[in-house]
């Protein structure tokens, strides 16, 4: 059976096709991937972290964040790995630092603060990054702990808020060694403490210690994670890798 089409309909189809051909290229482009930048200062021992701490974290994201763009950055990169153009395209910035806090330039710190506070970028501070300049700028406090001891202390990490997005799929777990950061922690009152902990000191005595804390700073979300000392393999552990991925998605409001 022969199908016929009117001249008017044919002209309409032709016009539609022509209009479609003139649509801007971005109309047809795939949506941009979410982007996480994993930053570290390059001082972790190579025998533990051969590709530095940010490399270990990024390797874990290959499975847990397959649809994300994962970018490695560090203090020795141009613009210290955090220029304004890069930050504009970044959904979450994850930061590990220890010995080189003072080398981070004030203009980098201000660009990060502005992107979090005004632009809604998430910021994740890891372990000794409680003393990093960006984290201190965001908190507006000293960000000091009551004590610091790497003496063979272990810790039981407890899922305190099982319904919190950062805790999804996470069960209580043990870290056989941790650098103990004793309370109090000089930061603003967190809006949530999804991960709690209890230290066991070498003499068997116990002490409390918060392991994961959350804030909203302006338009952005901030998460601090207590474990992550450079001489321990925390960032290779499945439980920690899951927390890292969950924290990234939470900070990006996914």
N, CA, C and O of each residue as an XYZ file, in Angstrom:
1016
protein
N       0.850     -1.191      0.000
C       0.000      0.000      0.000
C       0.886      1.242      0.000
O       1.798      1.360      0.818
N       0.624      2.140     -0.892
C       1.436      3.336     -1.016
C       0.946      4.404     -0.051
O      -0.242      4.723     -0.007
N       1.865      4.944      0.710
C       1.521      5.984      1.676
C       1.790      7.339      1.054
O       2.854      7.564      0.477
N       0.822      8.248      1.170
C       1.001      9.587      0.609
C       1.109     10.594      1.743
O       0.637     10.340      2.852
N       1.720     11.719      1.471
C       1.875     12.788      2.440
C       1.636     14.102      1.731
O       2.108     14.311      0.613
N       0.908     14.982      2.379
C       0.557     16.241      1.730
C       1.780     17.125      1.571
O       2.775     16.987      2.282
N       1.673     18.045      0.607
C       2.761     19.007      0.379
C       2.998     19.854      1.623
O       4.139     20.141      1.983
N       1.875     20.262      2.296
C       2.015     21.091      3.504
C       2.756     20.339      4.595
O       3.623     20.905      5.262
N       2.416     19.043      4.787
C       3.087     18.241      5.819
C       4.555     18.069      5.496
O       5.417     18.140      6.372
N       4.827     17.840      4.203
C       6.221     17.656      3.802
C       7.030     18.909      4.066
O       8.164     18.843      4.540
N       6.439     20.051      3.755
C       7.142     21.303      4.015
C       7.376     21.497      5.507
O       8.417     22.010      5.918
N       6.370     21.070      6.343
C       6.517     21.197      7.784
C       7.646     20.331      8.304
O       8.432     20.767      9.146
N       7.732     19.094      7.801
C       8.810     18.201      8.220
C      10.162     18.764      7.816
O      11.126     18.691      8.578
N      10.231     19.325      6.621
C      11.487     19.893      6.165
C      11.918     21.066      7.024
O      13.100     21.230      7.327
N      10.942     21.883      7.414
C      11.273     23.032      8.270
C      11.777     22.578      9.624
O      12.717     23.148     10.179
N      11.120     21.516     10.161
C      11.551     20.998     11.467
C      12.973     20.476     11.401
O      13.779     20.733     12.295
N      13.280     19.736     10.333
C      14.626     19.193     10.177
C      15.657     20.304     10.046
O      16.745     20.241     10.619
N      15.281     21.334      9.269
C      16.204     22.446      9.083
C      16.457     23.173     10.396
O      17.586     23.563     10.694
N      15.373     23.356     11.194
C      15.539     24.033     12.481
C      16.408     23.219     13.418
O      17.230     23.765     14.154
N      16.218     21.892     13.385
C      17.021     21.025     14.243
C      18.494     21.122     13.898
O      19.365     21.091     14.767
N      18.748     21.240     12.593
C      20.143     21.312     12.156
C      20.818     22.581     12.639
O      22.043     22.643     12.745
N      19.999     23.610     12.935
C      20.568     24.881     13.349
C      20.708     25.020     14.856
O      21.222     26.033     15.330
N      20.251     23.995     15.647
C      20.364     24.066     17.094
C      21.826     24.106     17.505
O      22.660     23.479     16.851
N      22.164     24.830     18.576
C      23.563     24.902     19.014
C      24.093     23.542     19.417
O      23.336     22.672     19.848
N      25.398     23.362     19.275
C      26.029     22.078     19.514
C      25.786     21.569     20.925
O      25.613     20.367     21.127
N      25.770     22.487     21.925
C      25.640     22.033     23.301
C      24.292     21.388     23.576
O      24.146     20.639     24.542
N      23.281     21.681     22.714
C      21.982     21.045     22.871
C      22.108     19.536     22.750
O      21.370     18.790     23.394
N      23.039     19.090     21.927
C      23.170     17.660     21.652
C      24.281     17.018     22.477
O      24.445     15.799     22.440
N      25.046     17.816     23.220
C      26.171     17.272     23.974
C      25.688     16.490     25.185
O      24.649     16.804     25.766
N      26.449     15.469     25.561
C      26.143     14.714     26.764
C      26.327     15.614     27.983
O      27.201     16.481     27.982
N      25.510     15.419     29.030
C      25.668     16.259     30.221
C      27.061     16.118     30.819
O      27.646     15.035     30.800
N      27.591     17.222     31.351
C      28.937     17.203     31.916
C      28.980     16.297     33.134
O      28.020     16.219     33.900
N      30.103     15.614     33.305
C      30.277     14.761     34.468
C      30.483     15.612     35.715
O      31.009     16.724     35.652
N      30.055     15.064     36.846
C      30.451     15.673     38.104
C      31.967     15.534     38.236
O      32.562     14.594     37.709
N      32.579     16.474     38.939
C      34.040     16.534     39.008
C      34.514     16.650     40.455
O      34.090     17.543     41.189
N      35.389     15.744     40.851
C      36.022     15.831     42.159
C      37.527     15.979     41.958
O      38.138     15.227     41.198
N      38.112     16.950     42.641
C      39.554     17.143     42.626
C      40.101     16.623     43.957
O      39.684     17.064     45.028
N      41.036     15.682     43.870
C      41.657     15.112     45.072
C      43.057     15.695     45.186
O      43.923     15.441     44.349
N      43.260     16.475     46.229
C      44.470     17.279     46.403
C      45.308     16.726     47.551
O      44.774     16.390     48.608
N      46.622     16.631     47.343
C      47.518     16.310     48.458
C      48.872     16.947     48.199
O      49.188     17.338     47.075
N      49.674     17.044     49.267
C      50.907     17.826     49.190
C      52.136     17.007     48.826
O      53.222     17.571     48.698
N      52.001     15.692     48.654
C      53.120     14.888     48.172
C      54.142     14.502     49.215
O      55.289     14.218     48.871
N      53.758     14.483     50.498
C      54.725     14.160     51.542
C      54.509     12.797     52.190
O      55.234     12.442     53.120
N      53.537     12.032     51.725
C      53.309     10.702     52.299
C      54.452      9.769     51.912
O      54.982      9.883     50.807
N      54.845      8.848     52.794
C      55.952      7.936     52.479
C      55.612      7.021     51.307
O      54.522      6.452     51.243
N      56.559      6.888     50.385
C      56.326      6.105     49.171
C      56.121      4.624     49.461
O      55.450      3.929     48.698
N      56.696      4.138     50.560
C      56.521      2.716     50.868
C      55.085      2.395     51.297
O      54.672      1.235     51.284
N      54.336      3.422     51.675
C      52.919      3.224     52.010
C      52.038      3.659     50.845
O      51.142      2.926     50.428
N      52.297      4.852     50.326
C      51.491      5.420     49.245
C      52.400      5.755     48.066
O      52.915      6.868     47.954
N      52.581      4.785     47.207
C      53.523      4.950     46.098
C      53.101      6.055     45.137
O      53.947      6.697     44.514
N      51.792      6.278     45.015
C      51.274      7.342     44.144
C      50.630      8.439     44.984
O      49.686      9.096     44.544
N      51.135      8.628     46.166
C      50.673      9.615     47.141
C      49.238      9.300     47.582
O      48.582      8.418     47.028
N      48.776     10.034     48.577
C      47.467      9.764     49.164
C      46.343     10.074     48.184
O      45.355      9.342     48.126
N      46.479     11.144     47.420
C      45.410     11.441     46.465
C      45.303     10.363     45.393
O      44.210     10.083     44.901
N      46.436      9.755     45.029
C      46.405      8.657     44.066
C      45.670      7.448     44.610
O      44.906      6.809     43.887
N      45.895      7.124     45.886
C      45.200      5.994     46.505
C      43.699      6.238     46.560
O      42.909      5.339     46.269
N      43.305      7.449     46.933
C      41.882      7.768     46.993
C      41.254      7.701     45.602
O      40.166      7.149     45.433
N      41.936      8.259     44.617
C      41.413      8.258     43.243
C      41.261      6.844     42.709
O      40.310      6.564     41.980
N      42.178      5.945     43.056
C      42.048      4.548     42.627
C      40.762      3.937     43.172
O      40.088      3.184     42.469
N      40.420      4.251     44.404
C      39.177      3.752     44.972
C      37.951      4.296     44.268
O      36.925      3.620     44.191
N      38.048      5.513     43.753
C      36.910      6.127     43.067
C      36.626      5.495     41.702
O      35.541      5.682     41.150
N      37.583      4.754     41.158
C      37.362      4.136     39.850
C      36.153      3.205     39.890
O      35.418      3.094     38.909
N      35.948      2.538     41.027
C      34.798      1.643     41.170
C      33.601      2.345     41.800
O      32.458      2.114     41.407
N      33.872      3.202     42.781
C      32.772      3.785     43.552
C      32.143      5.005     42.885
O      30.978      5.314     43.136
N      32.906      5.707     42.034
C      32.389      6.890     41.338
C      32.681      6.774     39.843
O      33.368      7.632     39.290
N      32.179      5.739     39.179
C      32.554      5.506     37.781
C      32.094      6.595     36.821
O      32.675      6.745     35.746
N      31.070      7.354     37.180
C      30.536      8.377     36.290
C      31.097      9.767     36.581
O      30.665     10.755     35.988
N      32.053      9.834     37.487
C      32.650     11.112     37.859
C      33.970     11.334     37.137
O      34.672     10.384     36.793
N      34.296     12.597     36.912
C      35.643     12.967     36.496
C      36.467     13.144     37.774
O      36.139     13.974     38.622
N      37.539     12.359     37.902
C      38.393     12.408     39.090
C      39.739     13.011     38.691
O      40.426     12.484     37.816
N      40.105     14.096     39.324
C      41.311     14.838     38.969
C      42.272     14.856     40.159
O      41.875     15.149     41.287
N      43.542     14.539     39.889
C      44.582     14.629     40.914
C      45.215     16.010     40.858
O      45.470     16.544     39.778
N      45.467     16.585     42.030
C      46.099     17.904     42.093
C      46.980     17.967     43.329
O      46.809     17.196     44.273
N      47.928     18.901     43.306
C      48.837     19.021     44.432
C      49.507     20.379     44.493
O      49.369     21.208     43.594
N      50.224     20.578     45.561
C      50.821     21.876     45.839
C      51.897     22.266     44.823
O      52.161     23.453     44.633
N      52.520     21.283     44.170
C      53.581     21.575     43.214
C      53.069     21.771     41.793
O      53.857     22.025     40.881
N      51.753     21.656     41.594
C      51.163     21.913     40.281
C      51.100     23.425     40.022
O      51.194     24.221     40.956
N      50.941     23.813     38.758
C      50.727     25.238     38.485
C      49.544     25.770     39.283
O      48.510     25.109     39.387
N      49.695     26.953     39.841
C      48.656     27.561     40.682
C      48.285     26.671     41.865
O      47.177     26.743     42.396
N      49.235     25.833     42.261
C      49.064     24.915     43.396
C      47.849     24.006     43.227
O      47.251     23.561     44.207
N      47.494     23.740     41.973
C      46.435     22.776     41.674
C      45.033     23.257     41.967
O      44.103     22.451     41.987
N      44.849     24.564     42.198
C      43.519     25.042     42.579
C      43.280     26.462     42.080
O      42.971     27.356     42.868
N      43.423     26.673     40.762
C      43.139     28.006     40.247
C      41.625     28.204     40.083
O      40.853     27.247     40.146
N      41.224     29.441     39.874
C      39.800     29.767     39.838
C      39.068     29.044     38.719
O      37.925     28.625     38.901
N      39.705     28.891     37.565
C      39.063     28.220     36.435
C      38.778     26.760     36.768
O      37.697     26.249     36.475
N      39.757     26.090     37.384
C      39.559     24.702     37.799
C      38.466     24.596     38.859
O      37.613     23.711     38.793
N      38.495     25.494     39.825
C      37.504     25.449     40.901
C      36.086     25.663     40.383
O      35.145     25.065     40.906
N      35.918     26.496     39.374
C      34.589     26.734     38.810
C      33.972     25.459     38.256
O      32.753     25.291     38.261
N      34.829     24.563     37.779
C      34.340     23.312     37.179
C      34.316     22.153     38.180
O      34.013     21.017     37.814
N      34.634     22.444     39.434
C      34.774     21.388     40.435
C      33.560     21.349     41.358
O      33.154     22.372     41.910
N      32.989     20.164     41.519
C      31.858     19.983     42.433
C      32.325     19.770     43.864
O      31.706     20.255     44.811
N      33.438     19.030     44.014
C      33.957     18.722     45.350
C      35.479     18.775     45.307
O      36.104     18.240     44.391
N      36.069     19.426     46.309
C      37.519     19.454     46.493
C      37.857     18.686     47.766
O      37.395     19.037     48.852
N      38.661     17.642     47.627
C      39.095     16.819     48.765
C      40.556     17.140     49.045
O      41.368     17.174     48.120
N      40.907     17.378     50.318
C      42.201     17.970     50.652
C      42.921     17.168     51.728
O      42.378     16.936     52.809
N      44.164     16.740     51.422
C      45.037     16.131     52.435
C      46.354     16.901     52.476
O      47.044     17.029     51.464
N      46.692     17.409     53.655
C      47.957     18.099     53.843
C      48.500     17.809     55.226
O      47.772     17.351     56.106
N      49.795     18.081     55.417
C      50.426     17.796     56.716
C      51.571     18.754     57.020
O      51.496     19.533     57.970
N      52.631     18.698     56.214
C      53.849     19.438     56.525
C      53.964     20.770     55.789
O      54.807     21.596     56.141
N      53.139     20.988     54.783
C      53.339     22.148     53.912
C      52.157     23.123     53.942
O      51.917     23.845     52.974
N      51.436     23.139     55.039
C      50.281     24.041     55.137
C      50.644     25.485     54.835
O      49.924     26.173     54.110
N      51.764     25.945     55.391
C      52.125     27.356     55.266
C      52.476     27.753     53.838
O      52.453     28.936     53.500
N      52.800     26.776     53.002
C      53.173     27.078     51.620
C      51.970     27.370     50.721
O      52.126     27.908     49.625
N      50.789     27.019     51.182
C      49.593     27.266     50.369
C      49.328     28.764     50.341
O      49.242     29.412     51.385
N      49.200     29.307     49.128
C      49.085     30.748     48.956
C      47.715     31.265     49.395
O      46.692     30.599     49.235
N      47.736     32.460     49.947
C      46.501     33.052     50.456
C      45.463     33.242     49.351
O      44.264     33.111     49.597
N      45.918     33.550     48.141
C      44.951     33.734     47.050
C      44.257     32.426     46.677
O      43.102     32.428     46.251
N      44.972     31.301     46.841
C      44.351     29.983     46.624
C      43.298     29.735     47.699
O      42.196     29.273     47.404
N      43.639     30.041     48.927
C      42.712     29.858     50.044
C      41.439     30.679     49.820
O      40.331     30.178     50.016
N      41.597     31.913     49.418
C      40.434     32.775     49.217
C      39.577     32.303     48.052
O      38.351     32.398     48.096
N      40.230     31.790     47.008
C      39.461     31.266     45.868
C      38.640     30.055     46.283
O      37.498     29.901     45.852
N      39.215     29.193     47.119
C      38.489     28.020     47.612
C      37.330     28.452     48.504
O      36.210     27.959     48.367
N      37.611     29.374     49.414
C      36.559     29.852     50.315
C      35.388     30.434     49.525
O      34.230     30.140     49.820
N      35.685     31.244     48.538
C      34.632     31.868     47.734
C      33.832     30.825     46.975
O      32.606     30.906     46.888
N      34.538     29.840     46.424
C      33.836     28.802     45.632
C      32.912     27.959     46.507
O      31.836     27.555     46.064
N      33.326     27.691     47.751
C      32.470     26.944     48.677
C      31.329     27.830     49.160
O      30.160     27.461     49.054
N      31.669     28.988     49.684
C      30.701     29.859     50.334
C      29.669     30.429     49.364
O      28.480     30.492     49.673
N      30.136     30.841     48.193
C      29.240     31.482     47.235
C      28.823     30.561     46.098
O      27.725     30.694     45.557
N      29.702     29.621     45.733
C      29.419     28.776     44.578
C      28.877     27.404     44.900
O      28.426     26.691     44.004
N      28.912     27.016     46.179
C      28.322     25.736     46.564
C      29.211     24.527     46.374
O      28.729     23.397     46.456
N      30.515     24.730     46.119
C      31.411     23.579     45.997
C      31.548     22.883     47.348
O      31.600     23.545     48.384
N      31.608     21.551     47.343
C      31.854     20.809     48.561
C      33.342     20.773     48.879
O      34.179     20.813     47.977
N      33.668     20.695     50.171
C      35.067     20.621     50.603
C      35.188     19.518     51.646
O      34.428     19.472     52.613
N      36.166     18.621     51.431
C      36.398     17.508     52.346
C      37.823     17.603     52.864
O      38.780     17.583     52.090
N      37.954     17.706     54.174
C      39.254     17.833     54.829
C      39.604     16.512     55.503
O      38.788     15.940     56.226
N      40.822     16.031     55.263
C      41.231     14.716     55.737
C      42.346     14.809     56.764
O      43.386     15.416     56.509
N      42.128     14.209     57.923
C      43.122     14.012     58.970
C      43.865     15.296     59.319
O      43.259     16.235     59.835
N      45.161     15.354     59.048
C      45.965     16.508     59.456
C      45.625     17.777     58.679
O      46.190     18.839     58.941
N      44.716     17.668     57.739
C      44.234     18.860     57.034
C      43.311     19.711     57.908
O      42.801     20.737     57.459
N      43.096     19.283     59.158
C      42.358     20.162     60.069
C      43.137     21.467     60.271
O      42.557     22.495     60.621
N      44.477     21.415     60.045
C      45.305     22.610     60.147
C      45.578     23.256     58.785
O      46.367     24.196     58.691
N      44.936     22.761     57.743
C      45.159     23.363     56.433
C      44.532     24.754     56.384
O      43.537     25.021     57.058
N      45.112     25.615     55.599
C      44.613     26.989     55.516
C      43.190     27.075     54.942
O      42.393     27.870     55.439
N      42.840     26.276     53.903
C      41.458     26.360     53.423
C      40.433     25.928     54.475
O      39.394     26.568     54.632
N      40.727     24.840     55.194
C      39.776     24.351     56.196
C      39.622     25.355     57.340
O      38.506     25.619     57.788
N      40.736     25.913     57.813
C      40.669     26.901     58.877
C      39.906     28.146     58.433
O      39.174     28.745     59.221
N      40.077     28.529     57.187
C      39.343     29.692     56.658
C      37.844     29.403     56.653
O      37.040     30.271     56.995
N      37.475     28.204     56.273
C      36.064     27.835     56.227
C      35.456     27.741     57.623
O      34.316     28.151     57.840
N      36.222     27.201     58.566
C      35.712     27.042     59.925
C      35.746     28.348     60.708
O      34.875     28.601     61.541
N      36.754     29.177     60.438
C      36.880     30.427     61.162
C      37.344     30.269     62.599
O      37.115     31.151     63.427
N      38.003     29.138     62.905
C      38.496     28.852     64.256
C      39.915     28.289     64.167
O      40.464     28.149     63.073
N      40.510     27.965     65.328
C      41.875     27.414     65.360
C      41.949     26.008     64.765
O      42.984     25.617     64.226
N      40.865     25.255     64.858
C      40.797     23.884     64.330
C      41.831     22.954     64.984
O      42.277     21.989     64.362
N      42.204     23.237     66.211
C      43.168     22.398     66.927
C      42.455     21.311     67.722
O      41.307     21.475     68.135
N      43.158     20.196     67.930
C      42.692     19.130     68.813
C      43.381     19.265     70.172
O      44.376     19.976     70.312
N      42.827     18.566     71.171
C      43.398     18.627     72.513
C      44.728     17.932     72.647
O      45.563     18.334     73.457
N      44.941     16.869     71.843
C      46.218     16.151     71.867
C      46.433     15.430     70.550
O      45.502     15.199     69.779
N      47.696     15.079     70.316
C      48.096     14.366     69.098
C      49.081     13.278     69.523
O      50.170     13.579     70.012
N      48.697     12.012     69.336
C      49.564     10.918     69.768
C      49.551      9.795     68.728
O      48.496      9.247     68.409
N      50.733      9.458     68.204
C      50.885      8.277     67.349
C      51.665      7.252     68.173
O      52.873      7.086     68.002
N      50.954      6.574     69.062
C      51.593      5.725     70.067
C      51.106      4.283     70.071
O      51.274      3.567     71.059
N      50.505      3.862     68.968
C      49.968      2.507     68.925
C      48.501      2.420     69.309
O      47.966      1.326     69.485
N      47.852      3.564     69.438
C      46.413      3.600     69.717
C      45.636      2.997     68.550
O      45.994      3.184     67.387
N      44.560      2.267     68.878
C      43.621      1.786     67.860
C      42.294      2.524     68.041
O      42.115      3.252     69.017
N      41.376      2.340     67.111
C      40.090      3.021     67.219
C      38.973      2.142     66.669
O      39.139      1.442     65.670
N      37.833      2.198     67.348
C      36.600      1.604     66.841
C      35.775      2.732     66.231
O      35.358      3.651     66.936
N      35.540      2.663     64.929
C      34.735      3.668     64.233
C      33.287      3.200     64.236
O      32.984      2.088     63.804
N      32.401      4.051     64.722
C      31.002      3.700     64.908
C      30.109      4.518     63.993
O      30.259      5.736     63.896
N      29.185      3.856     63.328
C      28.189      4.546     62.517
C      27.145      5.117     63.478
O      26.274      4.396     63.966
N      27.246      6.404     63.737
C      26.367      7.056     64.707
C      25.021      7.429     64.106
O      23.994      7.382     64.783
N      25.032      7.802     62.825
C      23.803      8.201     62.147
C      23.630      7.334     60.894
O      24.007      7.750     59.799
N      23.066      6.137     61.047
C      22.996      5.198     59.919
C      22.195      5.698     58.723
O      22.379      5.207     57.609
N      21.312      6.664     58.939
C      20.512      7.188     57.829
C      21.197      8.347     57.107
O      20.690      8.839     56.099
N      22.340      8.778     57.618
C      23.046      9.875     56.955
C      23.659      9.365     55.649
O      24.175      8.247     55.615
N      23.614     10.159     54.571
C      24.160      9.692     53.282
C      25.621      9.240     53.358
O      26.014      8.333     52.624
N      26.424      9.841     54.215
C      27.830      9.449     54.311
C      27.979      8.050     54.889
O      29.010      7.405     54.699
N      26.964      7.583     55.588
C      27.031      6.259     56.240
C      26.364      5.153     55.437
O      26.298      4.018     55.909
N      25.871      5.444     54.250
C      25.156      4.438     53.471
C      26.054      3.243     53.152
O      27.089      3.392     52.503
N      25.649      2.054     53.614
C      26.420      0.835     53.359
C      27.595      0.625     54.289
O      28.282     -0.392     54.193
N      27.844      1.571     55.196
C      29.002      1.493     56.086
C      28.609      0.793     57.385
O      27.565      1.096     57.963
N      29.425     -0.123     57.835
C      29.254     -0.802     59.109
C      30.363     -0.369     60.057
O      31.404      0.128     59.629
N      30.127     -0.565     61.349
C      31.181     -0.282     62.322
C      32.446     -1.052     61.959
O      32.366     -2.193     61.505
N      33.607     -0.444     62.155
C      34.845     -1.132     61.814
C      35.972     -0.662     62.718
O      35.840      0.325     63.442
N      37.084     -1.386     62.663
C      38.249     -1.104     63.500
C      39.421     -0.640     62.634
O      39.627     -1.129     61.524
N      40.168      0.296     63.159
C      41.467      0.641     62.589
C      42.518      0.271     63.633
O      42.511      0.824     64.733
N      43.427     -0.661     63.306
C      44.358     -1.170     64.316
C      45.348     -0.135     64.822
O      45.872     -0.259     65.929
N      45.606      0.890     64.008
C      46.482      1.979     64.440
C      45.932      3.292     63.902
O      45.448      3.368     62.773
N      46.017      4.317     64.731
C      45.570      5.639     64.326
C      46.366      6.670     65.112
O      46.713      6.438     66.270
N      46.652      7.793     64.496
C      47.193      8.905     65.256
C      46.029      9.519     66.037
O      45.089     10.056     65.451
N      46.105      9.434     67.348
C      44.989      9.849     68.192
C      44.895     11.371     68.255
O      45.835     12.056     68.657
N      43.740     11.874     67.848
C      43.424     13.289     67.970
C      42.408     13.412     69.098
O      41.221     13.144     68.909
N      42.885     13.820     70.273
C      42.015     13.841     71.438
C      41.140     15.075     71.514
O      41.569     16.176     71.169
N      39.925     14.888     71.964
C      39.009     16.001     72.173
C      39.550     16.931     73.266
O      40.310     16.485     74.126
N      39.172     18.211     73.247
C      38.179     18.838     72.366
C      38.761     19.239     71.007
O      39.973     19.382     70.847
N      37.875     19.413     70.049
C      38.215     19.850     68.706
C      37.684     21.270     68.543
O      36.478     21.500     68.623
N      38.584     22.217     68.316
C      38.219     23.638     68.281
C      37.643     24.036     66.937
O      38.296     24.710     66.140
N      36.408     23.611     66.697
C      35.682     23.934     65.473
C      34.265     24.353     65.855
O      33.830     24.089     66.976
N      33.536     25.000     64.945
C      32.132     25.294     65.232
C      31.339     24.011     65.464
O      31.721     22.940     64.993
N      30.252     24.128     66.182
C      29.392     22.971     66.433
C      28.937     22.384     65.089
O      28.326     23.089     64.285
N      29.227     21.110     64.841
C      28.813     20.523     63.555
C      27.306     20.314     63.500
O      26.648     20.158     64.528
N      26.773     20.314     62.282
C      25.348     20.050     62.119
C      25.045     18.563     62.220
O      23.913     18.162     62.487
N      26.085     17.745     62.000
C      25.925     16.285     62.121
C      27.281     15.665     62.415
O      28.321     16.157     61.977
N      27.240     14.569     63.172
C      28.438     13.758     63.425
C      28.072     12.327     63.039
O      27.789     11.503     63.909
N      28.077     12.026     61.738
C      27.630     10.705     61.297
C      28.529      9.560     61.745
O      28.070      8.423     61.862
N      29.822      9.848     62.002
C      30.769      8.809     62.403
C      31.412      9.193     63.727
O      32.034     10.247     63.855
N      31.248      8.314     64.709
C      31.848      8.531     66.014
C      32.964      7.511     66.208
O      33.191      6.664     65.344
N      33.659      7.591     67.337
C      34.735      6.636     67.568
C      35.132      6.543     69.019
O      34.841      7.421     69.832
N      35.811      5.445     69.321
C      36.389      5.272     70.650
C      37.809      4.755     70.503
O      38.039      3.694     69.922
N      38.754      5.511     71.035
C      40.154      5.115     71.010
C      40.433      4.095     72.124
O      39.862      4.165     73.212
N      41.315      3.164     71.822
C      41.883      2.290     72.844
C      43.380      2.555     72.881
O      44.102      2.253     71.930
N      43.833      3.120     73.985
C      45.240      3.481     74.122
C      46.090      2.244     74.409
O      45.547      1.199     74.768
N      47.407      2.341     74.260
C      48.281      1.186     74.503
C      48.130      0.579     75.900
O      48.363     -0.616     76.083
N      47.742      1.390     76.881
C      47.563      0.853     78.239
C      46.168      0.287     78.474
O      45.836     -0.124     79.585
N      45.346      0.269     77.412
C      44.007     -0.314     77.513
C      42.912      0.669     77.881
O      41.737      0.308     77.822
N      43.244      1.893     78.257
C      42.215      2.869     78.601
C      41.521      3.378     77.331
O      42.082      3.343     76.236
N      40.291      3.847     77.516
C      39.463      4.291     76.394
C      39.322      5.810     76.402
O      39.417      6.454     77.447
N      39.096      6.363     75.224
C      38.843      7.799     75.093
C      37.953      8.037     73.882
O      38.111      7.360     72.866
N      37.013      8.988     73.965
C      36.143      9.265     72.827
C      36.858     10.096     71.775
O      37.817     10.806     72.077
N      36.388     10.005     70.547
C      36.926     10.825     69.465
C      35.984     10.801     68.282
O      35.649      9.732     67.771
N      35.553     11.974     67.845
C      34.650     12.029     66.697
C      35.425     11.752     65.412
O      36.524     12.273     65.218
N      34.853     10.936     64.545
C      35.552     10.488     63.341
C      35.072     11.176     62.067
O      35.823     11.236     61.094
N      33.858     11.693     62.041
C      33.338     12.353     60.845
C      32.355     13.438     61.218
O      31.377     13.171     61.916
N      32.596     14.662     60.767
C      31.783     15.813     61.158
C      31.367     16.611     59.924
O      32.119     16.704     58.953
N      30.164     17.187     59.969
C      29.595     17.884     58.812
C      29.135     19.289     59.159
O      28.638     19.555     60.253
N      29.318     20.178     58.192
C      28.843     21.555     58.305
C      28.293     22.009     56.946
O      28.601     21.432     55.903
N      27.475     23.057     56.995
C      27.136     23.819     55.799
C      27.750     25.204     55.965
O      27.480     25.902     56.942
N      28.577     25.593     55.001
C      29.243     26.903     55.023
C      28.750     27.684     53.807
O      29.113     27.377     52.672
N      27.922     28.695     54.057
C      27.322     29.410     52.937
C      26.486     28.459     52.106
O      25.557     27.830     52.614
N      26.810     28.354     50.841
C      26.084     27.459     49.934
C      26.724     26.078     49.837
O      26.175     25.190     49.187
N      27.886     25.885     50.480
C      28.630     24.637     50.319
C      28.576     23.738     51.534
O      28.247     24.173     52.638
N      28.901     22.484     51.316
C      28.964     21.494     52.384
C      30.414     21.128     52.670
O      31.233     21.029     51.756
N      30.723     20.927     53.952
C      32.080     20.606     54.389
C      32.035     19.363     55.272
O      31.182     19.241     56.151
N      32.970     18.441     55.023
C      33.087     17.214     55.819
C      34.525     17.073     56.277
O      35.459     17.269     55.500
N      34.694     16.727     57.552
C      36.024     16.439     58.080
C      36.076     14.983     58.530
O      35.168     14.500     59.207
N      37.170     14.274     58.140
C      37.359     12.859     58.478
C      38.647     12.725     59.270
O      39.716     13.106     58.793
N      38.549     12.182     60.486
C      39.691     12.150     61.400
C      40.804     11.184     60.996
O      41.966     11.589     61.017
N      40.517      9.918     60.626
C      41.616      9.021     60.242
C      42.335      9.490     58.987
O      41.877     10.401     58.297
N      43.479      8.850     58.697
C      44.190      9.164     57.458
C      45.632      9.553     57.652
O      46.204     10.257     56.820
N      46.242      9.096     58.758
C      47.663      9.378     58.981
C      48.501      8.740     57.874
O      48.216      7.624     57.441
N      49.523      9.440     57.424
C      50.272      9.021     56.229
C      51.066      7.732     56.397
O      51.456      7.131     55.396
N      51.318      7.287     57.626
C      52.081      6.048     57.821
C      51.185      4.829     57.971
O      51.682      3.724     58.186
N      49.872      5.009     57.860
C      48.913      3.907     57.941
C      48.167      3.782     56.610
O      48.072      4.745     55.850
N      47.649      2.608     56.344
C      47.056      2.325     55.028
C      45.553      2.596     54.978
O      44.828      1.923     54.245
N      45.088      3.560     55.741
C      43.643      3.800     55.861
C      42.939      3.944     54.520
O      41.841      3.418     54.341
N      43.558      4.654     53.570
C      42.864      4.968     52.327
C      42.808      3.797     51.340
O      42.239      3.921     50.255
N      43.395      2.673     51.719
C      43.239      1.446     50.936
C      42.144      0.553     51.516
O      41.758     -0.435     50.891
N      41.652      0.882     52.674
C      40.665      0.037     53.348
C      39.278      0.243     52.740
O      38.876      1.382     52.506
N      38.538     -0.843     52.481
C      37.236     -0.723     51.811
C      36.255      0.171     52.548
O      35.507      0.920     51.919
N      36.248      0.103     53.873
C      35.307      0.930     54.636
C      35.599      2.408     54.446
O      34.685      3.218     54.292
N      36.881      2.753     54.458
C      37.261      4.158     54.277
C      36.983      4.610     52.847
O      36.525      5.731     52.627
N      37.256      3.749     51.885
C      36.978      4.102     50.488
C      35.488      4.357     50.270
O      35.114      5.251     49.511
N      34.635      3.568     50.938
C      33.197      3.780     50.817
C      32.789      5.105     51.456
O      31.975      5.840     50.898
N      33.348      5.408     52.613
C      33.065      6.691     53.261
C      33.495      7.849     52.365
O      32.771      8.836     52.237
N      34.675      7.731     51.740
C      35.152      8.797     50.862
C      34.175      9.032     49.703
O      33.848     10.176     49.387
N      33.718      7.960     49.079
C      32.796      8.103     47.950
C      31.459      8.682     48.401
O      30.904      9.560     47.742
N      30.947      8.189     49.522
C      29.686      8.723     50.050
C      29.812     10.206     50.392
O      28.902     10.997     50.145
N      30.968     10.567     50.970
C      31.175     11.966     51.350
C      31.214     12.877     50.131
O      30.691     13.991     50.166
N      31.829     12.406     49.062
C      31.871     13.200     47.833
C      30.458     13.441     47.302
O      30.111     14.565     46.937
N      29.652     12.393     47.259
C      28.291     12.548     46.751
C      27.453     13.451     47.666
O      26.661     14.267     47.193
N      27.639     13.293     48.973
C      26.925     14.156     49.921
C      27.343     15.618     49.727
O      26.496     16.511     49.678
N      28.645     15.851     49.619
C      29.134     17.225     49.481
C      28.680     17.861     48.173
O      28.547     19.082     48.083
N      28.444     17.029     47.160
C      27.964     17.536     45.868
C      26.440     17.597     45.801
O      25.863     17.956     44.774
N      25.792     17.237     46.925
C      24.328     17.232     47.019
C      23.684     16.285     46.023
O      22.631     16.582     45.457
N      24.325     15.140     45.812
C      23.752     14.139     44.906
C      22.749     13.259     45.646
O      22.161     12.357     45.050
